[in-house]
Amino acid sequence: MPTDLARHALATCLAAIAIAGVQPLAAQDADAPPSLEDLIPDSAVSDPEAWAQQGTDAPTEIAVDDSASDLRAETAVSEIPGMSVAWPEDVVFEPLEPLEPETDIVFADLLADVPQIAFDEADLEELSDTLVLGFPQKEPPFSERGDFIDRFEALSTIEELDDGDENVAQLAARARKDEELLRTLLRVYGYYDGEIVRTIATRDAGEEAADQRPRVRFDVIPGPRYTYGAIALGDLAAAPDAGALRDAFEIRPGDYLQSDDILAERFDLDRALGETGYAFAEIDNPELLIDHERVEGDLTMPVRPNGKYVFGEVVSSDEAFLSSRHLASIARFDAGDVYQRSLAFDLRRAVTATGLVSTVGVETREVSPPQGDEPGVVAMDVTLERAKLRTIAGAIGYGSEEGVRIQASWEHRNFFPPEGALRLRGILGTREQLAGVTFRKNNFGGRDKVLTVDAYASSIDTTAYDARTVALTGTYERTSTLLFQKPLAWGIGAEVLATDERNRIVDGVARPRQTYFVASLFGRATIDTSDSLLDPTRGFRVTGFLAPETSRTEGEQYYYLRNRVDGAFYQSVGARTVIAARGAFASIQGADLVGIAPSRRLYAGGGGSVRGYGYQAIGPKNEFMEPTGGRSLVEASLEARIGTGFFDGAVSVVPFFDLGSVSTSTTPDFAEIKMGAGIGLRYATGFGPIRFDVGIPLNPEPEDSAVGVYISLGQAF
């Protein structure tokens, strides 16, 4: 016996044929061909065997909505005799319109006569065991079908509430909501004459219990797609830049109608107005008038440009704290520049980024209106409230490479207004002690330009050396920030220091100390095309460092040049994986190793170098197996950052491989190359990933540890 699923398919096919425009008979006589009611006897509704004798299965439920036709009567399902399932009172059964088949036609032939709406299994989209979409229409093709399905599946009530235990009544109620959703989505894509055929059926009683769940099928018949007719944009044509502004609104008469596009293009036009001087432009909500006879929609969206303007002065509400002059220096515009809304927003972000204010507002105020071809002038009024300016911070921790470390700091972020910070800091640890004072002037001479003067005294004991140092450093730099990542960042500076150093004590034997007086000029520059400072997924970075330096020790004067180049490359592979590679080269030219303080020499090893080895543990060693440092260095790293589904995709697994070599000559001799490998985890936070790496040295020395563990904020490179 044919199954209920076959009955479902046949009923759906017949409904689609009725919707496709087969006209009903105005009247019937004895010579007229049989109608659908004649073909489907009343007894067949309650007697499946009668349907079997006809070679067809009985339908279970069909709902067809055709508001354009008043020839259909709605009959409550509960009033139809012989239904095999219990239906809610509000579910209606709408009989199909009578057909005009040829003499002696059978259902199979009837379907074959209308191939343009024939139901083909290839047109089915099974979203779940409970929900199926059918697309019988071949011409015109449903060009937005893929996106349509994705959006329906994301919003479907049936999909959202599907738990496997729903009964027919529950499913019918959800199906009505989904049917309205489908009609709405059709209109979104410009199908205003679309039809939805809804059927609900169950599997045969002979099927296993798991297969007897009710199932909903929607057959979507979109009909013709409407196009735009007339487009009215108010006073836009009166703007001086009318042509360019009209081009920003990329909807033309004859384009296919889609309400998503209207909203997107309205946003684009609004942005174009705001970026080309129209500080007070207004756009009303769009209205769409559908003409079914023309199969078009006329769009009306009143636009009022309200004149073109240029920037005037920046006015601060607190001159003694952050003056108007200073705020104008950090703005990315000058007086007389064409007004851009994005630059007004950027000024607000820049003031917030100072860290000196708790709240800030930037308002555009008309100073003079446009006159003829001359633009008007607007002032930028900045209102702000002071934030708390003093900060005390501290941290305590332990690391296998540095032992116990306690650090604390006190900072006043506007000790020397505007934006002149004073910071006192101290470190007390197993291997490092430090006391220092720092003066920092943010936005000095321009946006994101920073002047820093730092004085400190320190004692540090690393794997390679023991140094006691007093230093004074000054730097002027253009920095790249999380707020504005720059394609080019640079810094220049000078440094003077006195340092008393020696190699580490071995077996209680104190190594001789040596004092160095060092003076240096330095400069660095970074080219950055990556998409993130802390977690890049594409692009590259190249940083160059150059420092002519002089050193005096034991009556001898030495001159040399320190230089280094670092490069990194990032490439996404698929949706979840990023391949990252890094390389570095450094050298010291012009002096023997003895003339260079141990703290200024080159070393490798550690979390930012070759993982698996200790900090500065890679390089030439003396007879006591102490790293003595070198005059050239080469490093390379390769890792794959593979996203997972854990914690909503926040966790990544990172296998990595590192290598490095340090030589005493000024050019690498690769006499010894150290390699490390391992695996890490990354946990993505709102401000960058937290890194946890475990590295193993692949060709260790006897004194090297068996494993290295590294934890930090941000990627390894």
Secondary structure, DSSP 8 states (H G I E B T S, - for coil): ---HHHHHHHHHHHHHHHHTT----S---TTS---HHHHS-HHHHH-HHHHHHHTS-----EEE--TT------EEGGGSTT-SS---TT-EE---------TT--HHHHHHT-GGG---GGGEEE-SSSEEEE----SS--TTHHHHHHHHHHH-HHHHH--S---HHHHHHHHHHHHHHHHHHHHHTT-TT-EEEEEEE---TTS-GGG-S-EEEEEEE--S--EEEEEE-TTGGGSTTHHHHHHHS---TTSB--HHHHHHHHHHHHHHHHHTT-TT-EE---EEEEETTTTEEEEE--EE----EEEEEEEES-TTTS-HHHHHHHSS--TTSB--HHHHHHHHHHHHHTS-EEEEEEEEEEEE--BTTB-EEEEEEEEEEE---EEEEEEEEEETTTEEEEEEEEEEEEEETTTEEEEEEEEEESSEEEEEEEEEETT-SSTTEEEEEEEEEEEEE-SS-EEEEEEEEEEEEE---SSS--SEEEEEEEEEEEEEEE---BTTB----EEEEEEEEEEEEEEE--S-SSS--SEEEEEEEEEEEEEEETTEEEEEEEEEEEEEEEEEETTTEEEEEEEEEEEEESS-GGGS-GGGSB-B-STTSSTTS-TT-BS-B-TT--B--BSEEEEEEEEEEEE-STTTTTEEEEEEEEEEEEESSSS---S--EEEEEEEEEEEETTEEEEEEEEEESS--TTS-S-EEEEEES---
